[in-house]
């Protein structure tokens, strides 16, 4: 088994996350002996050239959990998400960066994986690396993390009930922990409905469903119902219809798929500027979403791998 796989297994042991050990062991053999199976082939297709960027007024990022592309796309368990994929944009060749969850969340917000240990908390693993919060602030942009079951505004502690801190990466940033004003942007999801129609809505929203509603602990149908109830009002809102961008992406595939690091996952791109029913075959990973969310808000300095990630402008028509 490769050193990387051994490190991954250790990380999963330390995180306390249940794993299919036989599957992980077989995937290690796939890596070492080049066998078909857990590590599939990736079509490293670049995006089309000559695409024009779009400026968005508000960006919303929702991260779902632990399901392969084939489990989600065209699944009868997720009619709402698939309706968005069919109406707007779907990245058909999108892959997570790693297993388990936490490195993917950090790639979405820092452009680096940083750690493989899900058990890390903001106290044990404060992040001073360049990140989305730092660059939003530097560009004069506003932000909030809306986390379901967050115990209180400004909370940077560990797990609580259905709230998993590893799914709320902005709480790890020293830019947030060391600044009382910025910490006030870590808010419970119950605040979102009140903010949406007002000037309190930030330009960048990181939305964190709880462990049931993100499909980590509950069926995909539960996550789909939550999306329809809570995300459909975003799309229907005047502020979104003016110049909004919504990305719904899965953090990682299941642990039997190590392709490109974290497996083949679904990423749905929604905007009034979207090309209708667009299906991309370009190869993307989470750093491209980080690039899109920042560049779409006019931020020019991109953290980590976002600076060189393939851009996702092919999904949009210039307004």
VOPAGU-2260 file (C-alpha; in pm, 1 decimal, decimal comma):
REM VOPAGU-2260
SITE   aa  ch    i         X         Y         Z
SITE  UNK   A    0       0,0       0,0       0,0
SITE  UNK   A    1     133,0     346,7     -85,9
SITE  UNK   A    2     248,2     591,0     179,0
SITE  UNK   A    3     -44,7     816,6      91,4
SITE  UNK   A    4    -292,8     534,0     152,2
SITE  UNK   A    5    -129,0     448,8     483,3
SITE  UNK   A    6    -157,4     811,1     588,1
SITE  UNK   A    7    -521,3     812,9     482,4
SITE  UNK   A    8    -597,5     501,2     685,0
SITE  UNK   A    9    -428,1     652,6     988,0
SITE  UNK   A   10    -628,7     970,1     944,4
SITE  UNK   A   11    -952,4     778,3     933,3
SITE  UNK   A   12    -857,1     584,4    1247,6
SITE  UNK   A   13    -779,3     908,4    1428,6
SITE  UNK   A   14   -1102,5    1068,6    1308,7
SITE  UNK   A   15   -1306,7     783,1    1452,7
SITE  UNK   A   16   -1500,4     758,6    1128,3
SITE  UNK   A   17   -1631,8     410,7    1039,8
SITE  UNK   A   18   -1475,3     275,8     722,5
SITE  UNK   A   19   -1494,4     -32,5     510,3
SITE  UNK   A   20   -1146,0    -166,3     581,4
SITE  UNK   A   21   -1161,4    -430,6     314,1
SITE  UNK   A   22   -1251,8    -166,8      58,1
SITE  UNK   A   23    -966,0      55,7     170,8
SITE  UNK   A   24    -720,6    -234,2     161,6
SITE  UNK   A   25    -831,0    -330,3    -187,1
SITE  UNK   A   26    -793,1      27,4    -300,4
SITE  UNK   A   27    -436,7      19,4    -172,6
SITE  UNK   A   28    -372,5    -285,7    -389,2
SITE  UNK   A   29    -527,2     -98,9    -680,7
SITE  UNK   A   30    -272,6     176,9    -635,2
SITE  UNK   A   31      28,9     -47,9    -588,4
SITE  UNK   A   32     -49,4    -303,8    -859,2
SITE  UNK   A   33    -240,8     -80,8   -1100,0
SITE  UNK   A   34    -552,3    -294,2   -1087,1
SITE  UNK   A   35    -886,0    -167,9   -1215,7
SITE  UNK   A   36   -1146,3     -89,7    -952,9
SITE  UNK   A   37   -1130,6     172,3    -682,3
SITE  UNK   A   38    -898,1     405,2    -872,0
SITE  UNK   A   39   -1063,7     477,2   -1204,4
SITE  UNK   A   40    -936,4     664,8   -1505,1
SITE  UNK   A   41    -991,6    1039,4   -1534,2
SITE  UNK   A   42   -1042,0    1219,1   -1863,2
SITE  UNK   A   43    -828,0    1526,4   -1800,0
SITE  UNK   A   44   -1027,4    1737,2   -2044,5
SITE  UNK   A   45    -957,3    2112,7   -2025,5
SITE  UNK   A   46   -1239,9    2366,5   -2031,0
SITE  UNK   A   47   -1321,2    2530,3   -2364,4
SITE  UNK   A   48   -1103,7    2830,2   -2443,2
SITE  UNK   A   49   -1223,5    3183,5   -2497,1
SITE  UNK   A   50   -1484,9    3185,8   -2219,9
SITE  UNK   A   51   -1576,5    3522,7   -2067,4
SITE  UNK   A   52   -1599,4    3582,7   -1694,8
SITE  UNK   A   53   -1919,3    3694,0   -1523,5
SITE  UNK   A   54   -1958,7    3922,3   -1222,6
SITE  UNK   A   55   -2202,4    3802,2    -957,6
SITE  UNK   A   56   -2355,3    4006,2    -680,6
SITE  UNK   A   57   -2405,8    3714,8    -441,8
SITE  UNK   A   58   -2252,4    3368,1    -422,4
SITE  UNK   A   59   -2396,1    3071,7    -229,6
SITE  UNK   A   60   -2205,8    2746,9    -171,0
SITE  UNK   A   61   -2379,5    2435,6     -33,9
SITE  UNK   A   62   -2176,5    2119,6      35,4
SITE  UNK   A   63   -2337,3    1776,8      51,9
SITE  UNK   A   64   -2175,1    1459,7     180,4
SITE  UNK   A   65   -2019,7    1128,6      82,4
SITE  UNK   A   66   -2197,7    1008,7    -232,0
SITE  UNK   A   67   -2069,3     918,2    -574,9
SITE  UNK   A   68   -2181,2    1091,3    -891,6
SITE  UNK   A   69   -2358,5     772,5   -1002,8
SITE  UNK   A   70   -2560,2     764,0    -679,6
SITE  UNK   A   71   -2681,1    1121,8    -724,9
SITE  UNK   A   72   -2720,4    1212,3   -1091,6
SITE  UNK   A   73   -3046,2    1076,7   -1235,2
SITE  UNK   A   74   -3130,0     925,0    -898,0
SITE  UNK   A   75   -3501,7     907,3    -812,4
SITE  UNK   A   76   -3397,1     989,8    -456,0
SITE  UNK   A   77   -3293,7    1342,7    -559,7
SITE  UNK   A   78   -3556,1    1480,1    -799,8
SITE  UNK   A   79   -3506,4    1840,7    -693,0
SITE  UNK   A   80   -3127,9    1847,4    -729,8
SITE  UNK   A   81   -3156,3    1671,6   -1065,4
SITE  UNK   A   82   -3411,9    1924,4   -1182,7
SITE  UNK   A   83   -3155,2    2197,3   -1114,4
SITE  UNK   A   84   -2884,7    1997,5   -1293,4
SITE  UNK   A   85   -3109,4    1956,2   -1596,8
SITE  UNK   A   86   -3225,1    2317,3   -1601,8
SITE  UNK   A   87   -2892,3    2486,0   -1528,2
SITE  UNK   A   88   -2540,6    2334,1   -1528,6
SITE  UNK   A   89   -2384,8    2000,8   -1433,6
SITE  UNK   A   90   -2012,5    1925,5   -1413,4
SITE  UNK   A   91   -2004,1    1564,6   -1532,5
SITE  UNK   A   92   -1626,4    1521,1   -1488,2
SITE  UNK   A   93   -1585,0    1665,2   -1137,7
SITE  UNK   A   94   -1375,3    1490,2    -872,7
SITE  UNK   A   95   -1313,3    1546,5    -503,0
SITE  UNK   A   96    -955,8    1594,3    -390,2
SITE  UNK   A   97    -917,3    1343,5    -106,9
SITE  UNK   A   98   -1072,9    1131,4     163,5
SITE  UNK   A   99   -1207,1    1188,1     427,1
SITE  UNK   A  100   -1417,8    1506,9     443,2
SITE  UNK   A  101   -1200,0    1775,4     594,9
SITE  UNK   A  102    -934,4    1813,1     320,2
SITE  UNK   A  103   -1209,2    1876,0      67,0
SITE  UNK   A  104   -1364,0    2152,2     275,0
SITE  UNK   A  105   -1024,1    2314,7     309,2
SITE  UNK   A  106    -963,0    2288,6     -64,6
SITE  UNK   A  107   -1293,5    2470,3    -118,9
SITE  UNK   A  108   -1183,6    2753,0     109,7
SITE  UNK   A  109    -800,7    2765,4     112,2
SITE  UNK   A  110    -696,3    2593,3    -210,2
SITE  UNK   A  111    -506,2    2335,9      -2,9
SITE  UNK   A  112    -602,5    2005,4     160,1
SITE  UNK   A  113    -396,2    2084,0     474,0
SITE  UNK   A  114    -489,4    1773,1     678,4
SITE  UNK   A  115    -648,7    1430,6     644,7
SITE  UNK   A  116    -763,1    1412,8    1007,0
SITE  UNK   A  117   -1137,1    1472,2    1042,8
SITE  UNK   A  118   -1107,7    1496,7    1421,2
SITE  UNK   A  119    -925,2    1830,5    1400,5
SITE  UNK   A  120   -1113,2    2127,8    1545,6
SITE  UNK   A  121   -1053,9    2502,7    1518,5
SITE  UNK   A  122    -868,1    2483,7    1851,4
SITE  UNK   A  123    -640,4    2193,6    1756,9
SITE  UNK   A  124    -585,3    2303,2    1397,2
SITE  UNK   A  125    -614,2    2681,6    1350,6
SITE  UNK   A  126    -542,3    2779,3     991,2
SITE  UNK   A  127    -329,2    3082,2     912,8
SITE  UNK   A  128    -282,1    2996,1     544,6
SITE  UNK   A  129    -434,4    3224,0     283,9
SITE  UNK   A  130    -807,5    3162,2     260,8
SITE  UNK   A  131   -1139,8    3277,0     123,1
SITE  UNK   A  132   -1222,7    3493,3     425,2
SITE  UNK   A  133    -894,0    3683,0     406,6
SITE  UNK   A  134    -931,8    3757,3      37,6
SITE  UNK   A  135   -1298,3    3855,0      65,6
SITE  UNK   A  136   -1214,1    4101,2     343,0
SITE  UNK   A  137    -919,1    4241,2     146,6
SITE  UNK   A  138   -1147,3    4298,6    -151,7
SITE  UNK   A  139   -1411,0    4470,9      59,6
SITE  UNK   A  140   -1660,9    4184,7      30,3
SITE  UNK   A  141   -1893,4    4054,5     299,6
SITE  UNK   A  142   -1931,1    3691,5     407,6
SITE  UNK   A  143   -2115,0    3461,0     645,2
SITE  UNK   A  144   -2120,4    3093,6     725,8
SITE  UNK   A  145   -2475,8    2971,6     788,7
SITE  UNK   A  146   -2446,7    2642,1     977,1
SITE  UNK   A  147   -2742,4    2430,1    1077,1
SITE  UNK   A  148   -2743,2    2338,3    1449,4
SITE  UNK   A  149   -2457,0    2579,0    1527,2
SITE  UNK   A  150   -2490,9    2632,6    1903,9
SITE  UNK   A  151   -2446,6    3010,5    1896,0
SITE  UNK   A  152   -2323,8    3304,5    1689,4
SITE  UNK   A  153   -1944,9    3307,4    1675,4
SITE  UNK   A  154   -1909,5    2947,1    1790,0
SITE  UNK   A  155   -1567,6    2798,4    1706,9
SITE  UNK   A  156   -1588,8    2489,1    1923,6
SITE  UNK   A  157   -1624,9    2125,9    1828,8
SITE  UNK   A  158   -1915,2    1908,4    1718,8
SITE  UNK   A  159   -2254,3    1968,1    1876,4
SITE  UNK   A  160   -2559,7    1754,4    1801,7
SITE  UNK   A  161   -2607,8    1751,1    1425,6
SITE  UNK   A  162   -2340,3    2016,1    1373,6
SITE  UNK   A  163   -2004,0    1884,0    1250,9
SITE  UNK   A  164   -1734,4    2149,2    1276,2
SITE  UNK   A  165   -1525,3    1977,3    1005,7
SITE  UNK   A  166   -1803,6    2077,8     762,8
SITE  UNK   A  167   -1769,6    2444,4     860,1
SITE  UNK   A  168   -1415,1    2528,1     747,3
SITE  UNK   A  169   -1441,2    2903,5     796,5
SITE  UNK   A  170   -1445,1    2846,5    1173,5
SITE  UNK   A  171   -1084,6    2720,8    1147,7
SITE  UNK   A  172    -942,6    3039,6     994,7
SITE  UNK   A  173    -731,8    3255,6    1225,3
SITE  UNK   A  174    -875,8    3553,1    1035,7
SITE  UNK   A  175   -1203,8    3457,2    1205,4
SITE  UNK   A  176   -1087,5    3315,3    1538,7
SITE  UNK   A  177    -864,1    3614,1    1617,7
SITE  UNK   A  178   -1113,2    3881,9    1516,3
SITE  UNK   A  179   -1428,8    3917,6    1723,5
SITE  UNK   A  180   -1609,2    4109,6    1450,7
SITE  UNK   A  181   -1536,9    3842,8    1189,1
SITE  UNK   A  182   -1639,1    3564,4    1427,3
SITE  UNK   A  183   -1986,6    3719,9    1435,0
SITE  UNK   A  184   -2022,2    3602,1    1074,9
SITE  UNK   A  185   -2041,6    3241,6    1197,3
SITE  UNK   A  186   -2417,0    3220,2    1243,0
SITE  UNK   A  187   -2685,3    2951,8    1279,6
SITE  UNK   A  188   -2869,1    2863,6     960,0
SITE  UNK   A  189   -3192,2    2985,7    1121,6
SITE  UNK   A  190   -3068,9    3338,2    1049,8
SITE  UNK   A  191   -3052,6    3281,6     674,2
SITE  UNK   A  192   -3421,3    3324,6     591,8
SITE  UNK   A  193   -3424,6    3660,3     771,4
SITE  UNK   A  194   -3107,6    3779,0     594,2
SITE  UNK   A  195   -3206,4    3672,7     242,2
SITE  UNK   A  196   -3441,7    3961,5     156,8
SITE  UNK   A  197   -3238,2    4227,9     337,9
SITE  UNK   A  198   -2910,1    4413,8     322,8
SITE  UNK   A  199   -2780,5    4173,1     588,3
SITE  UNK   A  200   -2729,4    3909,0     318,9
SITE  UNK   A  201   -2354,2    3886,9     253,7
SITE  UNK   A  202   -2196,7    3865,8     -87,2
SITE  UNK   A  203   -2050,6    3522,1      -1,3
SITE  UNK   A  204   -2258,0    3262,0     185,0
SITE  UNK   A  205   -2118,8    2923,7     291,9
SITE  UNK   A  206   -2419,4    2707,5     381,1
SITE  UNK   A  207   -2372,6    2405,6     610,0
SITE  UNK   A  208   -2662,1    2157,6     648,1
SITE  UNK   A  209   -2649,1    1932,9     951,8
SITE  UNK   A  210   -2530,2    1572,7     943,7
SITE  UNK   A  211   -2872,1    1444,7     847,6
SITE  UNK   A  212   -2966,1    1705,9     590,1
SITE  UNK   A  213   -2634,3    1687,6     403,6
SITE  UNK   A  214   -2684,4    1310,3     340,2
SITE  UNK   A  215   -2398,8    1210,4     572,4
SITE  UNK   A  216   -2622,4    1028,2     820,4
SITE  UNK   A  217   -2956,4    1024,5     637,1
SITE  UNK   A  218   -3074,4     916,2     290,5
SITE  UNK   A  219   -3025,7    1124,3     -21,0
SITE  UNK   A  220   -3400,4    1183,5     -27,4
SITE  UNK   A  221   -3373,0    1367,9     305,0
SITE  UNK   A  222   -3101,4    1593,3     165,1
SITE  UNK   A  223   -3305,6    1655,9    -148,9
SITE  UNK   A  224   -3612,9    1755,3      51,9
SITE  UNK   A  225   -3398,0    1992,4     257,5
SITE  UNK   A  226   -3257,9    2150,6     -57,6
SITE  UNK   A  227   -3605,2    2202,3    -202,6
SITE  UNK   A  228   -3730,8    2360,7     117,8
SITE  UNK   A  229   -3429,7    2580,6     190,7
SITE  UNK   A  230   -3247,7    2641,1    -136,5
SITE  UNK   A  231   -3539,4    2689,8    -373,0
SITE  UNK   A  232   -3627,4    3018,7    -197,8
SITE  UNK   A  233   -3276,5    3142,7    -276,0
SITE  UNK   A  234   -3320,4    3077,4    -646,6
SITE  UNK   A  235   -3663,6    3238,8    -648,4
SITE  UNK   A  236   -3546,1    3550,5    -464,1
SITE  UNK   A  237   -3507,0    3882,2    -650,0
SITE  UNK   A  238   -3148,0    3919,3    -526,4
SITE  UNK   A  239   -3052,7    3584,5    -682,4
SITE  UNK   A  240   -3243,8    3638,8   -1003,5
SITE  UNK   A  241   -3056,9    3965,5   -1052,3
SITE  UNK   A  242   -2700,0    3830,6   -1041,9
SITE  UNK   A  243   -2667,5    3528,5    -813,2
SITE  UNK   A  244   -2454,9    3213,8    -824,8
SITE  UNK   A  245   -2536,8    2891,5    -639,6
SITE  UNK   A  246   -2308,7    2588,5    -631,4
SITE  UNK   A  247   -2422,2    2258,5    -480,0
SITE  UNK   A  248   -2136,2    2009,9    -463,1
SITE  UNK   A  249   -2058,8    1685,6    -280,8
SITE  UNK   A  250   -1743,6    1692,5     -69,0
SITE  UNK   A  251   -1626,2    1339,7    -155,1
SITE  UNK   A  252   -1743,0    1013,2    -305,2
SITE  UNK   A  253   -1776,7     705,1     -89,3
SITE  UNK   A  254   -1454,9     550,3      36,7
SITE  UNK   A  255   -1450,9     283,6    -232,6
SITE  UNK   A  256   -1369,2     548,9    -494,4
SITE  UNK   A  257   -1024,2     710,2    -479,5
SITE  UNK   A  258   -1022,9     836,2    -836,1
SITE  UNK   A  259    -836,4    1169,8    -854,2
SITE  UNK   A  260    -800,8    1151,6    -476,8
SITE  UNK   A  261   -1160,2    1175,1    -356,4
SITE  UNK   A  262   -1374,0    1013,5    -623,8
SITE  UNK   A  263   -1630,2    1121,2    -882,7
SITE  UNK   A  264   -1891,2    1358,3    -735,6
SITE  UNK   A  265   -2177,5    1577,0    -853,4
SITE  UNK   A  266   -2145,1    1955,1    -884,6
SITE  UNK   A  267   -2447,0    2160,5    -991,2
SITE  UNK   A  268   -2401,6    2521,9   -1102,8
SITE  UNK   A  269   -2706,2    2752,2   -1088,4
SITE  UNK   A  270   -2736,2    3115,2   -1197,1
SITE  UNK   A  271   -2962,6    3339,1   -1401,3
SITE  UNK   A  272   -2656,8    3364,1   -1627,6
SITE  UNK   A  273   -2629,9    2985,1   -1667,1
SITE  UNK   A  274   -2637,2    2823,1   -2006,6
SITE  UNK   A  275   -2956,4    2620,3   -1991,3
SITE  UNK   A  276   -2919,5    2246,3   -1951,8
SITE  UNK   A  277   -2541,5    2268,7   -1988,0
SITE  UNK   A  278   -2332,7    1958,1   -1930,0
SITE  UNK   A  279   -1957,4    2009,0   -1899,7
SITE  UNK   A  280   -1705,9    1733,6   -1974,9
SITE  UNK   A  281   -1407,8    1935,0   -1847,2
SITE  UNK   A  282   -1207,5    1799,0   -1552,9
SITE  UNK   A  283   -1264,5    2000,4   -1235,9
SITE  UNK   A  284   -1190,0    1965,5    -866,4
SITE  UNK   A  285   -1273,9    2175,0    -561,7
SITE  UNK   A  286   -1005,6    2436,3    -627,8
SITE  UNK   A  287   -1197,7    2537,5    -939,6
SITE  UNK   A  288   -1506,3    2610,3    -730,4
SITE  UNK   A  289   -1292,4    2823,5    -498,2
SITE  UNK   A  290   -1165,2    3012,2    -800,2
SITE  UNK   A  291   -1517,6    3060,8    -937,4
SITE  UNK   A  292   -1665,6    3183,6    -610,8
SITE  UNK   A  293   -1392,1    3443,3    -562,7
SITE  UNK   A  294   -1338,9    3558,5    -920,2
SITE  UNK   A  295   -1714,5    3576,6    -962,6
SITE  UNK   A  296   -1721,6    3837,2    -685,7
SITE  UNK   A  297   -1435,2    4032,5    -841,5
SITE  UNK   A  298   -1164,2    3903,6    -606,2
SITE  UNK   A  299    -834,6    3883,7    -793,0
SITE  UNK   A  300    -600,2    3720,7    -538,5
SITE  UNK   A  301    -677,3    3350,0    -521,3
SITE  UNK   A  302    -557,2    3122,2    -238,9
SITE  UNK   A  303    -351,0    2809,1    -298,4
SITE  UNK   A  304    -434,4    2590,0    -595,4
SITE  UNK   A  305    -727,6    2812,2    -693,6
SITE  UNK   A  306    -477,7    3045,2    -860,4
SITE  UNK   A  307    -396,8    2786,3   -1127,9
SITE  UNK   A  308    -717,1    2579,8   -1128,3
SITE  UNK   A  309    -919,3    2543,3   -1449,5
SITE  UNK   A  310   -1179,2    2819,7   -1465,1
SITE  UNK   A  311   -1548,0    2732,4   -1486,2
SITE  UNK   A  312   -1673,7    3017,0   -1702,4
SITE  UNK   A  313   -1799,4    2772,9   -1965,8
SITE  UNK   A  314   -2119,3    2732,9   -1761,0
SITE  UNK   A  315   -2232,6    3090,8   -1819,9
SITE  UNK   A  316   -2344,6    3327,9   -2090,4
SITE  UNK   A  317   -2231,2    3686,2   -2041,8
SITE  UNK   A  318   -2524,8    3906,0   -1934,8
